[in-house]
Structures are given as structure tokens and as C-alpha cells.
Amino acid sequence: MATIVSAGRLQGGRLTIDHVVLEPKHLLDLLKRYSITPRYERGLSLTAAGQDEAEELLHAAFSDPMDFLFVPKPKSFTIYADHDEFTTFYAHTRANLNRVARALSGQQVKTIQGYERL
């Protein structure tokens, strides 16, 4: 998560839950630490204020079996991740996408050429 946060120069972000397969224990623990009502239904959005919170939120989301969308602040890219451990990065510019791709290339992340998210 630190690689994504630093590559994107994140100052926060918003995570929206799309689908939860099993109880998201890491997310629930994070919500409890911040005294937020522990909920995890589809469409729930959580906002991280600052780089540290964004990293915590992403770590919890990637650690649990769920599908989610994460839009960072500033909006240099968007992440859609699913419970099958596929993560797709979308960006408005190739430069923004390349910055994240370069940072992740040294982190044992595999690129799947030709993969299309339906």
C-alpha cells in the first residue's frame, strides 16, 4: 500500500464497496479504531483524510475478500480491486498510469497483458 500511496502522492481518498464475499475483518477493525459504525454493505463509501489514513484504508481493503473502488485525492488514478486479487488502475493520462506502474513493477506485481475487466 505504501508504494501506491507514495506513487500517487496521495493526500487522502474515498473507498466505495462494491461487493463483500466474507466478513471484512480488517476493515471492521479499522472502523472500530476510528469509532465508526462497523458496516460494510454495497455502496458504502469511506473517506480517508490524509496519506496515513489512505494507506490504512487501502491496506484493510486489500486484506479482505471484497470488491472495491478507490479514488485518491488528488484524482491522478482510480483503483478497482476484486476479491479474486485482480487490481485494475485507471488514469486520465498515461503519465499518471506509468508513475504507478513503475512503482509497482519492483514490488512483485504481475501485469496481465490483454486482460479486460467486464
ABEGO torsion letter per residue (X at the ends): XAAAAAAAGBAEEBBBBABBABBBAAAAAAAAAAGBBBBABBGBBBBBBEAAAAAAAAAAAAABBBBBBBBBOBBABBBBBBAAGBBBBBBABAAAAAAAAAAAAAAGBBBBBGBBBX
